[in-house]
Amino acid sequence: RSGTFTDQNGAGSAGTASIGSDSQGTVFLAFNSAFRTALGTGTVTVFLSTSDTFTPDPANGNPNLLLVGPVRNAGENFFRITPGTDLGKYSHVILWCGSVGIPFGNARLQ
């Protein structure tokens, strides 16, 4: 499955996210070489989500969000997904800027 990023809050987010696996069966989320977003804050984090909206629950977490990891560079990025993760439930990739508490973009996985 893959999707194209939609920019949010003027972050300049663009490119494509896709879920795939390598020859050893390791599942990963990949961003293509055209990927970009505002990285100056140093706090852009990638989440898989069941919607296009980041909805944190500080008390209990949110079962509809899966932390994938921080993104530090434009261009190709690869994020290993924990084995056994139910990827079928996640429909979106969200770029979240923690330092200002706003989304920088999202991609619908189809």
Biopython code that builds the backbone (N, CA, C, O; Angstrom):
import numpy as np
from Bio.PDB.StructureBuilder import StructureBuilder

atoms = [
    (1, "ARG", "N", (0.844, -1.185, 0.000)),
    (1, "ARG", "CA", (0.000, 0.000, 0.000)),
    (1, "ARG", "C", (0.882, 1.240, 0.000)),
    (1, "ARG", "O", (1.985, 1.230, 0.548)),
    (2, "SER", "N", (0.395, 2.291, -0.611)),
    (2, "SER", "CA", (1.170, 3.525, -0.643)),
    (2, "SER", "C", (0.226, 4.716, -0.731)),
    (2, "SER", "O", (-0.963, 4.568, -1.012)),
    (3, "GLY", "N", (0.781, 5.902, -0.484)),
    (3, "GLY", "CA", (0.015, 7.130, -0.565)),
    (3, "GLY", "C", (0.926, 8.324, -0.685)),
    (3, "GLY", "O", (2.103, 8.265, -0.328)),
    (4, "THR", "N", (0.374, 9.407, -1.190)),
    (4, "THR", "CA", (1.106, 10.649, -1.393)),
    (4, "THR", "C", (0.814, 11.603, -0.244)),
    (4, "THR", "O", (-0.333, 11.748, 0.177)),
    (5, "PHE", "N", (1.859, 12.251, 0.261)),
    (5, "PHE", "CA", (1.677, 13.178, 1.376)),
    (5, "PHE", "C", (0.893, 14.407, 0.960)),
    (5, "PHE", "O", (1.109, 14.974, -0.111)),
    (6, "THR", "N", (-0.028, 14.809, 1.836)),
    (6, "THR", "CA", (-0.749, 16.064, 1.738)),
    (6, "THR", "C", (-0.119, 16.998, 2.760)),
    (6, "THR", "O", (-0.022, 16.657, 3.939)),
    (7, "ASP", "N", (0.307, 18.171, 2.315)),
    (7, "ASP", "CA", (0.948, 19.143, 3.196)),
    (7, "ASP", "C", (-0.069, 19.711, 4.179)),
    (7, "ASP", "O", (-1.231, 19.923, 3.832)),
    (8, "GLN", "N", (0.378, 19.955, 5.407)),
    (8, "GLN", "CA", (-0.450, 20.614, 6.404)),
    (8, "GLN", "C", (0.369, 21.701, 7.089)),
    (8, "GLN", "O", (1.570, 21.542, 7.309)),
    (9, "ASN", "N", (-0.284, 22.793, 7.419)),
    (9, "ASN", "CA", (0.314, 23.896, 8.163)),
    (9, "ASN", "C", (1.551, 24.490, 7.500)),
    (9, "ASN", "O", (2.454, 24.963, 8.189)),
    (10, "GLY", "N", (1.601, 24.471, 6.178)),
    (10, "GLY", "CA", (2.673, 25.118, 5.439)),
    (10, "GLY", "C", (4.047, 24.507, 5.636)),
    (10, "GLY", "O", (5.059, 25.194, 5.490)),
    (11, "ALA", "N", (4.096, 23.211, 5.970)),
    (11, "ALA", "CA", (5.377, 22.548, 6.238)),
    (11, "ALA", "C", (6.094, 22.114, 4.961)),
    (11, "ALA", "O", (7.250, 21.693, 5.017)),
    (12, "GLY", "N", (5.427, 22.210, 3.819)),
    (12, "GLY", "CA", (6.050, 21.820, 2.564)),
    (12, "GLY", "C", (6.161, 20.315, 2.366)),
    (12, "GLY", "O", (6.975, 19.850, 1.568)),
    (13, "SER", "N", (5.348, 19.556, 3.089)),
    (13, "SER", "CA", (5.425, 18.099, 3.005)),
    (13, "SER", "C", (5.002, 17.604, 1.628)),
    (13, "SER", "O", (3.995, 18.043, 1.073)),
    (14, "ALA", "N", (5.802, 16.671, 1.083)),
    (14, "ALA", "CA", (5.541, 16.097, -0.240)),
    (14, "ALA", "C", (6.250, 14.759, -0.324)),
    (14, "ALA", "O", (7.092, 14.434, 0.513)),
    (15, "GLY", "N", (5.902, 13.987, -1.343)),
    (15, "GLY", "CA", (6.517, 12.685, -1.548)),
    (15, "GLY", "C", (5.527, 11.571, -1.304)),
    (15, "GLY", "O", (4.331, 11.810, -1.139)),
    (16, "THR", "N", (6.032, 10.355, -1.281)),
    (16, "THR", "CA", (5.191, 9.172, -1.161)),
    (16, "THR", "C", (5.672, 8.285, -0.020)),
    (16, "THR", "O", (6.872, 8.133, 0.209)),
    (17, "ALA", "N", (4.711, 7.707, 0.688)),
    (17, "ALA", "CA", (4.993, 6.713, 1.724)),
    (17, "ALA", "C", (4.448, 5.377, 1.244)),
    (17, "ALA", "O", (3.389, 5.327, 0.619)),
    (18, "SER", "N", (5.167, 4.294, 1.531)),
    (18, "SER", "CA", (4.679, 2.969, 1.148)),
    (18, "SER", "C", (5.110, 1.939, 2.174)),
    (18, "SER", "O", (6.127, 2.094, 2.849)),
    (19, "ILE", "N", (4.320, 0.891, 2.276)),
    (19, "ILE", "CA", (4.648, -0.229, 3.157)),
    (19, "ILE", "C", (5.119, -1.368, 2.279)),
    (19, "ILE", "O", (4.483, -1.693, 1.276)),
    (20, "GLY", "N", (6.222, -1.967, 2.652)),
    (20, "GLY", "CA", (6.776, -3.065, 1.869)),
    (20, "GLY", "C", (7.568, -4.002, 2.742)),
    (20, "GLY", "O", (7.592, -3.857, 3.964)),
    (21, "SER", "N", (8.219, -4.970, 2.114)),
    (21, "SER", "CA", (9.082, -5.887, 2.853)),
    (21, "SER", "C", (10.303, -6.207, 2.004)),
    (21, "SER", "O", (10.270, -6.120, 0.777)),
    (22, "ASP", "N", (11.378, -6.577, 2.687)),
    (22, "ASP", "CA", (12.601, -6.928, 1.968)),
    (22, "ASP", "C", (12.663, -8.439, 1.750)),
    (22, "ASP", "O", (11.727, -9.159, 2.099)),
    (23, "SER", "N", (13.750, -8.910, 1.180)),
    (23, "SER", "CA", (13.873, -10.332, 0.833)),
    (23, "SER", "C", (13.910, -11.237, 2.064)),
    (23, "SER", "O", (13.683, -12.441, 1.945)),
    (24, "GLN", "N", (14.195, -10.678, 3.249)),
    (24, "GLN", "CA", (14.185, -11.470, 4.482)),
    (24, "GLN", "C", (12.837, -11.408, 5.197)),
    (24, "GLN", "O", (12.668, -11.999, 6.263)),
    (25, "GLY", "N", (11.876, -10.687, 4.606)),
    (25, "GLY", "CA", (10.548, -10.590, 5.203)),
    (25, "GLY", "C", (10.392, -9.486, 6.227)),
    (25, "GLY", "O", (9.362, -9.406, 6.896)),
    (26, "THR", "N", (11.401, -8.631, 6.363)),
    (26, "THR", "CA", (11.295, -7.499, 7.273)),
    (26, "THR", "C", (10.334, -6.473, 6.675)),
    (26, "THR", "O", (10.506, -6.045, 5.534)),
    (27, "VAL", "N", (9.335, -6.085, 7.442)),
    (27, "VAL", "CA", (8.342, -5.110, 6.980)),
    (27, "VAL", "C", (8.828, -3.711, 7.347)),
    (27, "VAL", "O", (9.372, -3.491, 8.429)),
    (28, "PHE", "N", (8.622, -2.773, 6.428)),
    (28, "PHE", "CA", (9.080, -1.413, 6.671)),
    (28, "PHE", "C", (8.140, -0.402, 6.024)),
    (28, "PHE", "O", (7.388, -0.719, 5.102)),
    (29, "LEU", "N", (8.206, 0.816, 6.534)),
    (29, "LEU", "CA", (7.559, 1.970, 5.928)),
    (29, "LEU", "C", (8.669, 2.727, 5.232)),
    (29, "LEU", "O", (9.706, 3.001, 5.836)),
    (30, "ALA", "N", (8.466, 3.068, 3.972)),
    (30, "ALA", "CA", (9.485, 3.767, 3.192)),
    (30, "ALA", "C", (8.942, 5.079, 2.660)),
    (30, "ALA", "O", (7.784, 5.163, 2.252)),
    (31, "PHE", "N", (9.784, 6.104, 2.668)),
    (31, "PHE", "CA", (9.493, 7.371, 2.007)),
    (31, "PHE", "C", (10.360, 7.432, 0.761)),
    (31, "PHE", "O", (11.532, 7.056, 0.805)),
    (32, "ASN", "N", (9.799, 7.901, -0.354)),
    (32, "ASN", "CA", (10.557, 7.924, -1.609)),
    (32, "ASN", "C", (11.545, 9.093, -1.649)),
    (32, "ASN", "O", (11.589, 9.918, -0.736)),
    (33, "SER", "N", (12.329, 9.145, -2.714)),
    (33, "SER", "CA", (13.381, 10.157, -2.831)),
    (33, "SER", "C", (12.831, 11.579, -2.932)),
    (33, "SER", "O", (13.566, 12.539, -2.700)),
    (34, "ALA", "N", (11.544, 11.731, -3.275)),
    (34, "ALA", "CA", (10.930, 13.056, -3.370)),
    (34, "ALA", "C", (10.391, 13.549, -2.023)),
    (34, "ALA", "O", (9.853, 14.653, -1.943)),
    (35, "PHE", "N", (10.528, 12.745, -0.969)),
    (35, "PHE", "CA", (9.991, 13.134, 0.334)),
    (35, "PHE", "C", (10.681, 14.389, 0.858)),
    (35, "PHE", "O", (11.901, 14.540, 0.787)),
    (36, "ARG", "N", (9.842, 15.287, 1.390)),
    (36, "ARG", "CA", (10.363, 16.460, 2.088)),
    (36, "ARG", "C", (9.300, 16.968, 3.062)),
    (36, "ARG", "O", (8.104, 16.746, 2.876)),
    (37, "THR", "N", (9.759, 17.640, 4.083)),
    (37, "THR", "CA", (8.916, 18.319, 5.058)),
    (37, "THR", "C", (9.805, 19.302, 5.811)),
    (37, "THR", "O", (11.025, 19.270, 5.651)),
    (38, "ALA", "N", (9.225, 20.165, 6.620)),
    (38, "ALA", "CA", (10.011, 21.115, 7.411)),
    (38, "ALA", "C", (10.696, 20.345, 8.536)),
    (38, "ALA", "O", (10.031, 19.863, 9.452)),
    (39, "LEU", "N", (12.014, 20.229, 8.471)),
    (39, "LEU", "CA", (12.756, 19.436, 9.443)),
    (39, "LEU", "C", (13.546, 20.286, 10.435)),
    (39, "LEU", "O", (14.271, 19.749, 11.271)),
    (40, "GLY", "N", (13.411, 21.595, 10.347)),
    (40, "GLY", "CA", (14.207, 22.498, 11.181)),
    (40, "GLY", "C", (13.950, 22.374, 12.669)),
    (40, "GLY", "O", (14.825, 22.703, 13.470)),
    (41, "THR", "N", (12.764, 21.905, 13.062)),
    (41, "THR", "CA", (12.474, 21.789, 14.488)),
    (41, "THR", "C", (13.179, 20.597, 15.116)),
    (41, "THR", "O", (13.409, 20.580, 16.325)),
    (42, "GLY", "N", (13.523, 19.598, 14.307)),
    (42, "GLY", "CA", (14.174, 18.397, 14.818)),
    (42, "GLY", "C", (13.250, 17.465, 15.563)),
    (42, "GLY", "O", (13.704, 16.508, 16.189)),
    (43, "THR", "N", (11.942, 17.736, 15.503)),
    (43, "THR", "CA", (10.994, 16.922, 16.271)),
    (43, "THR", "C", (9.871, 16.350, 15.411)),
    (43, "THR", "O", (8.769, 16.125, 15.913)),
    (44, "VAL", "N", (10.126, 16.113, 14.132)),
    (44, "VAL", "CA", (9.091, 15.540, 13.274)),
    (44, "VAL", "C", (9.094, 14.025, 13.474)),
    (44, "VAL", "O", (10.106, 13.355, 13.268)),
    (45, "THR", "N", (7.948, 13.510, 13.875)),
    (45, "THR", "CA", (7.808, 12.100, 14.194)),
    (45, "THR", "C", (6.774, 11.474, 13.271)),
    (45, "THR", "O", (5.772, 12.100, 12.924)),
    (46, "VAL", "N", (7.028, 10.235, 12.882)),
    (46, "VAL", "CA", (6.166, 9.500, 11.971)),
    (46, "VAL", "C", (5.284, 8.555, 12.784)),
    (46, "VAL", "O", (5.758, 7.832, 13.661)),
    (47, "PHE", "N", (3.997, 8.581, 12.471)),
    (47, "PHE", "CA", (3.035, 7.687, 13.093)),
    (47, "PHE", "C", (2.216, 7.005, 12.016)),
    (47, "PHE", "O", (1.943, 7.601, 10.974)),
    (48, "LEU", "N", (1.820, 5.762, 12.252)),
    (48, "LEU", "CA", (0.748, 5.138, 11.491)),
    (48, "LEU", "C", (-0.521, 5.418, 12.280)),
    (48, "LEU", "O", (-0.503, 5.433, 13.510)),
    (49, "SER", "N", (-1.629, 5.640, 11.565)),
    (49, "SER", "CA", (-2.869, 6.031, 12.219)),
    (49, "SER", "C", (-4.066, 5.400, 11.520)),
    (49, "SER", "O", (-3.990, 5.008, 10.356)),
    (50, "THR", "N", (-5.164, 5.311, 12.250)),
    (50, "THR", "CA", (-6.402, 4.798, 11.664)),
    (50, "THR", "C", (-7.217, 5.913, 11.015)),
    (50, "THR", "O", (-8.303, 5.663, 10.493)),
    (51, "SER", "N", (-6.696, 7.149, 11.045)),
    (51, "SER", "CA", (-7.365, 8.282, 10.391)),
    (51, "SER", "C", (-6.304, 9.306, 9.988)),
    (51, "SER", "O", (-5.114, 9.105, 10.228)),
    (52, "ASP", "N", (-6.745, 10.402, 9.375)),
    (52, "ASP", "CA", (-5.804, 11.448, 8.969)),
    (52, "ASP", "C", (-5.538, 12.453, 10.084)),
    (52, "ASP", "O", (-4.864, 13.459, 9.865)),
    (53, "THR", "N", (-6.069, 12.182, 11.291)),
    (53, "THR", "CA", (-5.960, 13.120, 12.405)),
    (53, "THR", "C", (-5.160, 12.512, 13.541)),
    (53, "THR", "O", (-5.425, 11.389, 13.970)),
    (54, "PHE", "N", (-4.184, 13.255, 14.025)),
    (54, "PHE", "CA", (-3.387, 12.844, 15.183)),
    (54, "PHE", "C", (-4.178, 13.196, 16.431)),
    (54, "PHE", "O", (-4.433, 14.371, 16.694)),
    (55, "THR", "N", (-4.569, 12.189, 17.200)),
    (55, "THR", "CA", (-5.364, 12.412, 18.400)),
    (55, "THR", "C", (-4.678, 11.759, 19.596)),
    (55, "THR", "O", (-4.926, 10.591, 19.891)),
    (56, "PRO", "N", (-3.824, 12.501, 20.279)),
    (56, "PRO", "CA", (-3.134, 11.911, 21.423)),
    (56, "PRO", "C", (-4.066, 11.772, 22.622)),
    (56, "PRO", "O", (-5.040, 12.514, 22.751)),
    (57, "ASP", "N", (-3.763, 10.834, 23.482)),
    (57, "ASP", "CA", (-4.447, 10.655, 24.754)),
    (57, "ASP", "C", (-3.343, 10.560, 25.796)),
    (57, "ASP", "O", (-2.805, 9.479, 26.032)),
    (58, "PRO", "N", (-2.997, 11.689, 26.425)),
    (58, "PRO", "CA", (-1.856, 11.712, 27.342)),
    (58, "PRO", "C", (-1.961, 10.704, 28.483)),
    (58, "PRO", "O", (-0.943, 10.209, 28.966)),
    (59, "ALA", "N", (-3.173, 10.397, 28.914)),
    (59, "ALA", "CA", (-3.337, 9.495, 30.051)),
    (59, "ALA", "C", (-3.121, 8.034, 29.663)),
    (59, "ALA", "O", (-2.486, 7.280, 30.400)),
    (60, "ASN", "N", (-3.647, 7.638, 28.512)),
    (60, "ASN", "CA", (-3.654, 6.222, 28.162)),
    (60, "ASN", "C", (-2.997, 5.890, 26.833)),
    (60, "ASN", "O", (-2.997, 4.730, 26.421)),
    (61, "GLY", "N", (-2.440, 6.881, 26.158)),
    (61, "GLY", "CA", (-1.951, 6.626, 24.805)),
    (61, "GLY", "C", (-3.149, 6.554, 23.863)),
    (61, "GLY", "O", (-4.267, 6.881, 24.260)),
    (62, "ASN", "N", (-2.933, 6.140, 22.647)),
    (62, "ASN", "CA", (-4.028, 6.024, 21.698)),
    (62, "ASN", "C", (-3.804, 4.752, 20.892)),
    (62, "ASN", "O", (-2.827, 4.666, 20.149)),
    (63, "PRO", "N", (-4.681, 3.768, 21.019)),
    (63, "PRO", "CA", (-4.496, 2.513, 20.284)),
    (63, "PRO", "C", (-4.628, 2.685, 18.773)),
    (63, "PRO", "O", (-4.309, 1.769, 18.014)),
    (64, "ASN", "N", (-5.096, 3.850, 18.333)),
    (64, "ASN", "CA", (-5.257, 4.113, 16.906)),
    (64, "ASN", "C", (-4.036, 4.792, 16.298)),
    (64, "ASN", "O", (-4.038, 5.139, 15.117)),
    (65, "LEU", "N", (-2.998, 4.982, 17.099)),
    (65, "LEU", "CA", (-1.730, 5.550, 16.636)),
    (65, "LEU", "C", (-0.607, 4.562, 16.933)),
    (65, "LEU", "O", (-0.581, 3.933, 17.991)),
    (66, "LEU", "N", (0.312, 4.437, 15.992)),
    (66, "LEU", "CA", (1.497, 3.608, 16.203)),
    (66, "LEU", "C", (2.724, 4.459, 15.907)),
    (66, "LEU", "O", (2.929, 4.888, 14.772)),
    (67, "LEU", "N", (3.535, 4.699, 16.926)),
    (67, "LEU", "CA", (4.771, 5.445, 16.747)),
    (67, "LEU", "C", (5.714, 4.636, 15.867)),
    (67, "LEU", "O", (6.011, 3.480, 16.167)),
    (68, "VAL", "N", (6.185, 5.246, 14.780)),
    (68, "VAL", "CA", (7.122, 4.581, 13.875)),
    (68, "VAL", "C", (8.539, 5.074, 14.139)),
    (68, "VAL", "O", (9.477, 4.277, 14.162)),
    (69, "GLY", "N", (8.703, 6.375, 14.338)),
    (69, "GLY", "CA", (10.016, 6.916, 14.657)),
    (69, "GLY", "C", (10.202, 8.330, 14.148)),
    (69, "GLY", "O", (9.348, 8.855, 13.434)),
    (70, "PRO", "N", (11.328, 8.957, 14.517)),
    (70, "PRO", "CA", (11.608, 10.316, 14.054)),
    (70, "PRO", "C", (12.129, 10.312, 12.623)),
    (70, "PRO", "O", (12.756, 9.352, 12.176)),
    (71, "VAL", "N", (11.859, 11.395, 11.922)),
    (71, "VAL", "CA", (12.425, 11.569, 10.586)),
    (71, "VAL", "C", (13.395, 12.748, 10.662)),
    (71, "VAL", "O", (13.057, 13.816, 11.174)),
    (72, "ARG", "N", (14.602, 12.534, 10.145)),
    (72, "ARG", "CA", (15.631, 13.570, 10.274)),
    (72, "ARG", "C", (16.135, 14.096, 8.942)),
    (72, "ARG", "O", (16.814, 15.122, 8.892)),
    (73, "ASN", "N", (15.801, 13.386, 7.844)),
    (73, "ASN", "CA", (16.334, 13.766, 6.548)),
    (73, "ASN", "C", (15.262, 13.753, 5.474)),
    (73, "ASN", "O", (14.332, 12.947, 5.506)),
    (74, "ALA", "N", (15.412, 14.660, 4.527)),
    (74, "ALA", "CA", (14.582, 14.621, 3.329)),
    (74, "ALA", "C", (15.052, 13.454, 2.463)),
    (74, "ALA", "O", (16.133, 12.906, 2.677)),
    (75, "GLY", "N", (14.234, 13.083, 1.491)),
    (75, "GLY", "CA", (14.609, 11.997, 0.592)),
    (75, "GLY", "C", (14.215, 10.646, 1.158)),
    (75, "GLY", "O", (13.346, 10.550, 2.024)),
    (76, "GLU", "N", (14.867, 9.599, 0.656)),
    (76, "GLU", "CA", (14.518, 8.246, 1.065)),
    (76, "GLU", "C", (14.725, 8.032, 2.564)),
    (76, "GLU", "O", (15.749, 8.413, 3.131)),
    (77, "ASN", "N", (13.736, 7.421, 3.177)),
    (77, "ASN", "CA", (13.785, 7.048, 4.587)),
    (77, "ASN", "C", (13.151, 5.677, 4.709)),
    (77, "ASN", "O", (12.198, 5.361, 3.997)),
    (78, "PHE", "N", (13.677, 4.861, 5.612)),
    (78, "PHE", "CA", (13.123, 3.534, 5.860)),
    (78, "PHE", "C", (12.938, 3.351, 7.359)),
    (78, "PHE", "O", (13.844, 3.632, 8.143)),
    (79, "PHE", "N", (11.756, 2.879, 7.754)),
    (79, "PHE", "CA", (11.423, 2.660, 9.153)),
    (79, "PHE", "C", (10.978, 1.213, 9.321)),
    (79, "PHE", "O", (9.998, 0.785, 8.711)),
    (80, "ARG", "N", (11.696, 0.466, 10.143)),
    (80, "ARG", "CA", (11.360, -0.936, 10.391)),
    (80, "ARG", "C", (10.090, -0.996, 11.236)),
    (80, "ARG", "O", (9.955, -0.270, 12.221)),
    (81, "ILE", "N", (9.171, -1.858, 10.847)),
    (81, "ILE", "CA", (7.934, -2.054, 11.587)),
    (81, "ILE", "C", (8.094, -3.299, 12.463)),
    (81, "ILE", "O", (8.585, -4.328, 11.998)),
    (82, "THR", "N", (7.688, -3.206, 13.702)),
    (82, "THR", "CA", (7.799, -4.312, 14.639)),
    (82, "THR", "C", (7.055, -5.534, 14.108)),
    (82, "THR", "O", (5.891, -5.422, 13.722)),
    (83, "PRO", "N", (7.703, -6.700, 14.081)),
    (83, "PRO", "CA", (7.031, -7.913, 13.625)),
    (83, "PRO", "C", (5.741, -8.159, 14.405)),
    (83, "PRO", "O", (5.678, -7.930, 15.613)),
    (84, "GLY", "N", (4.721, -8.627, 13.700)),
    (84, "GLY", "CA", (3.440, -8.918, 14.329)),
    (84, "GLY", "C", (2.478, -7.745, 14.387)),
    (84, "GLY", "O", (1.339, -7.901, 14.826)),
    (85, "THR", "N", (2.924, -6.558, 13.945)),
    (85, "THR", "CA", (2.045, -5.390, 13.943)),
    (85, "THR", "C", (0.919, -5.606, 12.947)),
    (85, "THR", "O", (1.159, -6.030, 11.816)),
    (86, "ASP", "N", (-0.314, -5.316, 13.364)),
    (86, "ASP", "CA", (-1.477, -5.437, 12.487)),
    (86, "ASP", "C", (-1.554, -4.206, 11.592)),
    (86, "ASP", "O", (-2.245, -3.239, 11.914)),
    (87, "LEU", "N", (-0.844, -4.245, 10.471)),
    (87, "LEU", "CA", (-0.797, -3.082, 9.581)),
    (87, "LEU", "C", (-2.128, -2.827, 8.881)),
    (87, "LEU", "O", (-2.379, -1.712, 8.424)),
    (88, "GLY", "N", (-2.976, -3.833, 8.792)),
    (88, "GLY", "CA", (-4.257, -3.671, 8.120)),
    (88, "GLY", "C", (-5.153, -2.628, 8.755)),
    (88, "GLY", "O", (-6.006, -2.056, 8.076)),
    (89, "LYS", "N", (-4.982, -2.370, 10.027)),
    (89, "LYS", "CA", (-5.859, -1.414, 10.703)),
    (89, "LYS", "C", (-5.454, 0.038, 10.458)),
    (89, "LYS", "O", (-6.244, 0.951, 10.699)),
    (90, "TYR", "N", (-4.225, 0.255, 9.981)),
    (90, "TYR", "CA", (-3.737, 1.623, 9.800)),
    (90, "TYR", "C", (-3.959, 2.089, 8.368)),
    (90, "TYR", "O", (-3.562, 1.419, 7.414)),
    (91, "SER", "N", (-4.597, 3.242, 8.232)),
    (91, "SER", "CA", (-4.939, 3.766, 6.909)),
    (91, "SER", "C", (-4.120, 4.989, 6.507)),
    (91, "SER", "O", (-4.153, 5.398, 5.346)),
    (92, "HIS", "N", (-3.391, 5.571, 7.443)),
    (92, "HIS", "CA", (-2.669, 6.816, 7.170)),
    (92, "HIS", "C", (-1.293, 6.835, 7.820)),
    (92, "HIS", "O", (-1.047, 6.165, 8.823)),
    (93, "VAL", "N", (-0.408, 7.617, 7.221)),
    (93, "VAL", "CA", (0.879, 7.978, 7.810)),
    (93, "VAL", "C", (0.759, 9.450, 8.183)),
    (93, "VAL", "O", (0.325, 10.269, 7.372)),
    (94, "ILE", "N", (1.143, 9.784, 9.407)),
    (94, "ILE", "CA", (1.061, 11.171, 9.869)),
    (94, "ILE", "C", (2.463, 11.668, 10.220)),
    (94, "ILE", "O", (3.239, 10.974, 10.877)),
    (95, "LEU", "N", (2.769, 12.879, 9.769)),
    (95, "LEU", "CA", (3.996, 13.578, 10.161)),
    (95, "LEU", "C", (3.603, 14.570, 11.246)),
    (95, "LEU", "O", (2.865, 15.520, 10.983)),
    (96, "TRP", "N", (4.092, 14.355, 12.467)),
    (96, "TRP", "CA", (3.700, 15.164, 13.606)),
    (96, "TRP", "C", (4.897, 15.934, 14.136)),
    (96, "TRP", "O", (5.951, 15.351, 14.392)),
    (97, "CYS", "N", (4.740, 17.237, 14.301)),
    (97, "CYS", "CA", (5.804, 18.064, 14.871)),
    (97, "CYS", "C", (5.511, 18.255, 16.349)),
    (97, "CYS", "O", (4.628, 19.027, 16.721)),
    (98, "GLY", "N", (6.257, 17.549, 17.188)),
    (98, "GLY", "CA", (6.018, 17.574, 18.623)),
    (98, "GLY", "C", (6.314, 18.906, 19.276)),
    (98, "GLY", "O", (5.643, 19.274, 20.241)),
    (99, "SER", "N", (7.302, 19.644, 18.780)),
    (99, "SER", "CA", (7.688, 20.886, 19.453)),
    (99, "SER", "C", (6.621, 21.968, 19.350)),
    (99, "SER", "O", (6.509, 22.812, 20.239)),
    (100, "VAL", "N", (5.838, 21.953, 18.276)),
    (100, "VAL", "CA", (4.763, 22.944, 18.145)),
    (100, "VAL", "C", (3.382, 22.310, 18.215)),
    (100, "VAL", "O", (2.380, 23.024, 18.215)),
    (101, "GLY", "N", (3.308, 20.982, 18.274)),
    (101, "GLY", "CA", (2.036, 20.288, 18.462)),
    (101, "GLY", "C", (1.083, 20.377, 17.291)),
    (101, "GLY", "O", (-0.127, 20.505, 17.478)),
    (102, "ILE", "N", (1.625, 20.311, 16.071)),
    (102, "ILE", "CA", (0.773, 20.365, 14.879)),
    (102, "ILE", "C", (1.216, 19.313, 13.859)),
    (102, "ILE", "O", (2.374, 18.895, 13.846)),
    (103, "PRO", "N", (0.269, 18.890, 13.000)),
    (103, "PRO", "CA", (0.649, 17.972, 11.931)),
    (103, "PRO", "C", (1.350, 18.718, 10.801)),
    (103, "PRO", "O", (0.990, 19.846, 10.465)),
    (104, "PHE", "N", (2.348, 18.073, 10.227)),
    (104, "PHE", "CA", (3.054, 18.626, 9.059)),
    (104, "PHE", "C", (2.574, 17.977, 7.770)),
    (104, "PHE", "O", (2.893, 18.460, 6.684)),
    (105, "GLY", "N", (1.813, 16.891, 7.871)),
    (105, "GLY", "CA", (1.290, 16.245, 6.676)),
    (105, "GLY", "C", (0.782, 14.861, 6.991)),
    (105, "GLY", "O", (1.026, 14.308, 8.064)),
    (106, "ASN", "N", (0.050, 14.305, 6.003)),
    (106, "ASN", "CA", (-0.407, 12.936, 6.137)),
    (106, "ASN", "C", (-0.528, 12.317, 4.753)),
    (106, "ASN", "O", (-0.671, 13.016, 3.749)),
    (107, "ALA", "N", (-0.467, 11.000, 4.723)),
    (107, "ALA", "CA", (-0.616, 10.258, 3.478)),
    (107, "ALA", "C", (-1.607, 9.117, 3.717)),
    (107, "ALA", "O", (-1.464, 8.357, 4.675)),
    (108, "ARG", "N", (-2.598, 9.003, 2.857)),
    (108, "ARG", "CA", (-3.554, 7.905, 2.959)),
    (108, "ARG", "C", (-2.978, 6.691, 2.236)),
    (108, "ARG", "O", (-2.628, 6.767, 1.058)),
    (109, "LEU", "N", (-2.885, 5.577, 2.947)),
    (109, "LEU", "CA", (-2.340, 4.345, 2.367)),
    (109, "LEU", "C", (-3.466, 3.571, 1.689)),
    (109, "LEU", "O", (-4.467, 3.227, 2.317)),
    (110, "GLN", "N", (-3.281, 3.302, 0.381)),
    (110, "GLN", "CA", (-4.294, 2.575, -0.376)),
    (110, "GLN", "C", (-3.645, 1.453, -1.149)),
    (110, "GLN", "O", (-4.329, 0.714, -1.857)),
]
sb = StructureBuilder()
sb.init_structure("model")
sb.init_model(0)
sb.init_chain("A")
sb.init_seg("    ")
for serial, (resi, resn, name, xyz) in enumerate(atoms, 1):
    if name == "N":
        sb.init_residue(resn, " ", resi, " ")
    sb.init_atom(name, np.array(xyz, "f"), 0.0, 1.0, " ", f" {name:<3s}", serial, name[0])
structure = sb.get_structure()
